[in-house]
Amino acid sequence: MTDQNTMHWEVDYTLGYGPMDHIHDEFLELLAQLQEATDEQLPARLQQMEAHLQAHFDEENTWMEQTQFPPRQCHMDEHAAVLTSVAEVRVLLDEGNTQVCRSLTQALAEWFPGHTTHLDSALAHWMGKDRLEGKPMVFKPMTRI
């Protein structure tokens, strides 16, 4: 059952670097599953999210290191902080605290748009410039007023 507050892919999340857009799409699918989870489903879904985030952040961190992305340390520090929070919540969830998991889920939903807009978009542009020798272009549909 889909809640109106469940996050899903939006065109504004498209950054123009295909591998990153794909990883973000996967993240949003897992986030929606976590948002819609019953209490009984939370441990398995949080475990899936944690595994995804580890792979997701490892991939982005590798891109930043390989291409010497200038503000990489700030970006990588944010990734590490998110992973630490998820690991801490997993321990509390294992003890039966479902509310802390729901709070983390909400925090991830609030964190993602800003992280994408400010940090990941800069990395996507950097990757496009590095790999394609140009800034990625993203065409988004115009909305009517």
NUDO-929092 format. One line per 8 residues: number of its first residue (from 1); their letters; for each residue z, y, x of C-alpha. Coordinates in steps of 0.05 Angstrom, whole numbers, plus 5000, padded with zeros to 4 digits. Example, Ala and Ser with C-alpha at 12.3 -4.5 7.8 and 13.67 -1.06 7.14 Angstrom:
BEGIN
1) as) 5156 4910 5246  5143 4979 5273
//
This chain:
BEGIN
1) mtdqntmh) 5000 5000 5000  4978 5066 5030  5025 5125 5028  4996 5194 5024  5035 5212 5087  5005 5154 5127  4965 5180 5186  4892 5160 5193
9) wevdytlg) 4835 5182 5237  4811 5252 5224  4749 5285 5253  4794 5337 5287  4821 5281 5332  4751 5268 5361  4751 5292 5433  4681 5271 5454
17) ygpmdhih) 4701 5221 5507  4687 5153 5474  4738 5109 5510  4793 5159 5493  4771 5167 5421  4772 5091 5414  4843 5086 5442  4866 5140 5395
25) deflella) 4834 5105 5335  4873 5042 5354  4937 5082 5360  4928 5112 5291  4914 5044 5260  4978 5017 5290  5017 5079 5270  4994 5071 5197
33) qlqeatde) 5016 4999 5198  5084 5020 5225  5090 5075 5173  5075 5025 5117  5118 4968 5145  5175 4937 5106  5241 4931 5143  5225 4858 5158
41) qlparlqq) 5158 4877 5188  5185 4933 5233  5203 4891 5294  5134 4859 5300  5098 4924 5287  5140 4963 5336  5126 4910 5388  5051 4918 5375
49) meahlqah) 5058 4994 5381  5097 4988 5446  5044 4942 5476  4989 4988 5453  5023 5050 5481  5034 5017 5548  4960 4999 5553  4938 5066 5524
57) fdeentwm) 4979 5106 5573  4962 5061 5632  4889 5074 5617  4896 5149 5612  4942 5151 5674  4890 5112 5713  4835 5161 5693  4879 5219 5714
65) eqtqfppr) 4896 5188 5782  4825 5165 5797  4795 5233 5781  4852 5275 5809  4862 5310 5742  4901 5373 5763  4957 5374 5710  4965 5298 5711
73) qchmdeha) 5039 5297 5727  5059 5335 5664  5015 5290 5622  5040 5226 5655  5113 5250 5647  5101 5257 5573  5073 5187 5569  5134 5160 5606
81) avltsvae) 5182 5197 5558  5147 5166 5498  5151 5096 5527  5225 5106 5543  5239 5128 5472  5201 5068 5443  5239 5019 5488  5306 5050 5468
89) vrvlldeg) 5288 5046 5394  5266 4973 5402  5336 4955 5428  5369 4991 5369  5320 4959 5320  5338 4891 5348  5410 4908 5330  5387 4921 5258
97) ntqvcrsl) 5379 4996 5259  5315 5005 5218  5327 5080 5206  5320 5097 5280  5253 5061 5280  5230 5100 5219  5251 5164 5254  5211 5145 5316
105) tqalaewf) 5151 5130 5272  5155 5199 5242  5165 5230 5310  5102 5195 5336  5063 5221 5276  5086 5291 5291  5075 5285 5366  5004 5257 5365
113) pghtthld) 4964 5317 5340  4995 5366 5390  4989 5317 5448  4917 5305 5431  4899 5378 5421  4934 5403 5484  4936 5348 5536  4885 5295 5517
121) salahwmg) 4830 5345 5500  4836 5375 5570  4832 5305 5600  4771 5288 5556  4736 5350 5581  4754 5334 5652  4729 5262 5645  4664 5286 5614
129) kdrlegkp) 4654 5335 5671  4671 5282 5723  4630 5226 5694  4575 5262 5657  4573 5327 5697  4584 5367 5634  4635 5382 5580  4632 5334 5521
137) mvfkpmtr) 4604 5365 5458  4635 5347 5392  4599 5364 5327  4646 5368 5268  4625 5380 5196  4638 5449 5170  4683 5457 5109  4663 5502 5053
145) i) 4709 5558 5034
//
